[in-house]
Amino acid sequence: MAQDNLINWAGATHSGSRKQRNDDSWIVFSADAKGSRQLAEMGSTSLAEQDLVFAVSDGMGGGNAGDMASAMILERMAELIPETFKAAAKGFFPDSVAYLEQLLKDVHEHINQAALASDDCGGMAATLALAWFSPENIYLANVGDSRIYRCRDGRTEQLSKDHTSAWGQLARGEISELEYRNHPRRAALYRVIGGGKPIGAPHFAAVQYMPGDRFLICSDGLIDGVWERHIRDALAEDSLPVECCRKLLNRAVENAGADDATLIVIGIS
């Protein structure tokens, strides 16, 4: 993968009508041997001198625990991912997927310890959908039901896996998308970061990317208000990431809007 391909992105979030507080968090940051640097909600840059990381986290828990959990997870990821560059500078080249696996275990324990330390944080947990762009590949990690999609040549596929039994039925073709949306246990997660339980087995993948590819990272609040065809049509349009982002978010809020909705649209040019 040529390092001079431009990565273009735009992200946005909307607080749902159920409550004033937004439990979703999202981040875009660059990572290199000097550390991480948080980037603006929309922008364009190459991978010539740094990697780029995009992530969405949906928090849960009583009081302020949900928004604290999602924010802490993303802050921790921004602290730890640049460690790979420091290791490379010393002649060690850790496998990125294996490193992400260890990193998620660290973050999971960090959230659980924080929950034990404060009554306000009891039971806090969050999902995570993360895409780490390097010059060679994208390294993906997800826990829970925040999602990652890729659109290539007009064909859209979900690269992440929802950790719910209802999504498993959908993925196996046992139920339709309509049945999935009306499933009584659609939001019952069996895997999260934190929550006072073992993390289990998050989903990891290394995938290649090409000029023309477009990616979507989002929380389940967005999915509540858009169908798969809406995602496919929006990502396949020849529009800027910011326009695609705005279109999807507006549709989600108009059609549902009860839950927090967050998304990042990323294009390769």
N, C-alpha and C positions, 0 to 999 in steps of 0.2 A: 504494500500500500504506500503510495507516494505521500511524502510528508507535506507536500504543498497543497493538498486538497483542503478546501476551506470547510470548517465546521460552523454552521449557522444555527442559532437557537433562539427560542423565545419561551418564556414560562409565565404562568399566572396562577393565582389561587383566589377562591371565593369562599367566604364563610357561610355555612349553611344556616337555614332558618331555625334549626332546632335550638341553637344557643348562640350567644354572642362570640364566644371564644372559638378560634380556629385551631383545631388540633392537628391539622396538616402542616408539614414543613417541607421545604424544598431548597435545593442548593445547586449552584453551578460553581465549580472551582477548577483552577489549573493546579497541576502538581509537577514539581521538579525537585532537584536536589536541594534547593533552598527552602522547600516547604510547600505550603499551599497558599493560594490567593483566591479569595472569593470574587466571582465575576458578576457583572450586571445581569438583570433579568432578561435582557436580550443582547445579542452580540454576534461577532463573527471573528474567527481566528484560525490559524493553522496549527498543526501538531509538530511543527519543525523544532520547537524548543521546549515544549511541555506537553504532558498528557492533559486531557480534559475529563472531568467527572461530573455526571448529572445524576441527581437522586431525588426521590420523593419518599416521604415517610408519613404515615397516618397513625396518629397517636390515640391511645385509649386508656381509660382509667378515671377514677373519681377526681373531683376538684380540678386542680391544674395539672394533674399527672399526665394527661394525654399530650398536651402541647409541650410539656417539659421532656417527655420521653422522645418524641419525634425530633425535637431540636437537639437534644443531647446525642442522639444516634448520628445525626448528620455532622455535628461538630466533631465527634470522635472519628468519623471516617475521614474528615479533612485533616485531622491531626496525624492519622496513621498511614494513609496511602502513600504520602511522600517518603516514608521510610524505605520503600523499595529502591528509590533513586540513591539514597545514602548507602544502601547495601551494595548497589551496583558500582558506586564510586570506589568501594573497597574491594571490588573483584568478585562479589557474590551476586548471583542473578536468580533470585527466588522466582519460582513458578507463580504467575499472577493469580491463577485460579486457586491454587493451594494457599497463597497468601490471603486472598479474600476469605477463604474458609476460616483460617485462623483469626482473621480480623473480626469476622462476625461473632465468633465465640468470645473474643475479648469484649466487644461491644455489648453482647448479651449479658455477660457477667457484670459489666459496668452498670447497666441499667438495673439489674437485680440488686446489686449492692446499694445503689442510690435509693431504691424503693425501701430497703430495710432501714436506711438511715433517717428517714423522715416519714411521719404519719401522713403528710400531705401527698406523698408519692406512692402510697400503698397500691399495689396491683398494677402499677404503670407498665405499659407495653406499647409496641408500635410495629407497624409493617415496614418493609423497606423494598424499594425497587431502584437499583443502581446500575448505571452503564458507565464503564471506565474506558474511554477512547485512548488507545495508544496508536503509534504509527502502523502497527501490524494488525491488530485485532481490536474488537470490543470485548471486554470482560464483563459479564452480567452476573448480578446476584439479586435474588429476591426471596423475601420471607413474607407470608401473609397474602393479601389479595390486591396489593398495588401492582400495576402491570407495566410491561414493556412490549411494545409492538414495533414491527418493522414493515415498511412498505417498499417493495421493489418491483419495478415495471408494472405498477398497477395492482400487484398482489400483496395483500396485507396478512400478516400472521402474528400471532401472539408468541413472543419468545420466552416469556415468563410463565410460571405455573401458579395458579391460585391454590392456596393451601386450605381448601374447603372440600368436603365430600361432594357437595352439589356441583362444583366445577369439575371434579373428576368424572361425574356422570355425564356432564356436557361434553368434555373432551373425548370420552369414549363413544359418544353418539347415542347414549342411552336416553337422553332427554333433549328437547329442543331449546333454542335460546329463550323462547317465551316461557317454557316450563322452568327453565333455570331462573329466570327473573322473578318468578312467582314461588320459587322453592322456599319452604319455611325455614330452612337452615342455610340459606345462601350465604349469610354473613357470619356463620359459625366457624371461626378460624381454629384449626388444630395446630397451627405453628405461628409463633410471633417472636419478636425480639423482646426479652424481658418477660413479665408475667409471672415470675417466680418459679418457672418450670424449665426443664432442659430444652434447648433450642431445637433438638431433633436434626433433621437434614434439610437445610436450605437448598434452594435451587441455584446452581451455578452453570455458566456456559461461556465458551469463547466462540465468537462468531466473526466472520469477515464482513467488511463493509465495502461498498462501491460508490463511486460518484452517482448521484441520482437517488440514492437511498434516503428514506426519511423515517425517523423514529419518533415514537410517542411514549413518554413515561407518565403515568397518572395514578391517582388514588381512586378508590372505588366510588367516591362521590361523583366523579365524572362519568363512570360507567353507568350509574343509576339513571342518568338522563340522556345517554346516547346508545344506540344499537351498533352492532358490529358493522352494519352497512354505512352508518354515519361516519364511523372512524375510517373505513376503507375509502369512502368518497372524499373526505376531507384531506387525508394524507396523499391521495393520488392526484389532487388538484395541483396545477402549476402555480403555486402561490408562495409568498414568503412565509417562513415559520410563524411570524407574529400574526399574520392574517389567519393562518390555519388554527393557531392557538385560540385566537379570539372567537372564531366561528364555533369551534368545539365547546368552549367554555360557555358561550352564550346559549347554545342549544341545550347543554346539560342543565343550566340554571333554569331556563324556561320550562323544560320538561319535568324536572324534579326539583332540585334546589334545597332539599331538606338537609342533606349532609354536606360537609366541607368538600369542595372539589378543587383539585390541583393538577396541573399538567405542565409538561415541558415538551415542546416539539423541536426536533433536531434534524437538520438537513445537511447532506454532504454535497458540495458543489466543486 
